[in-house]
Amino acid sequence: MAKIMGVIYSMIGLIVGTVFSLIAVTGEAVGSPVGGSSGLSETMMGIGAIILFPIVCGVAGFVLGLLSGAIYNLAVRIIGGVAIEGVQSES
């Protein structure tokens, strides 16, 4: 569960990082007020977003998946699982 959540959250982080990068590049293209920065910080922030967001989100997803899996297993051990009974018919 933790591995799958880590991969899913990494994909979400890549999407969010891409959007964040596009916003940073758009802000750089529009320009800054007089006396503002040179635009290098926006470029670095955009590149950093594409690299860091998937890593941070993937690690967070892995940890949350690990914790939620442990809590689920503990709850099932205490409460008991769900038993499904079916009737097999002849076909």
PyMOL commands that set and color helices and strands:
alter all, ss='L'
color gray80, all
select helices_A, chain A and resi 2-30+40-79
alter helices_A, ss='H'
color red, helices_A
deselect
rebuild
show_as cartoon
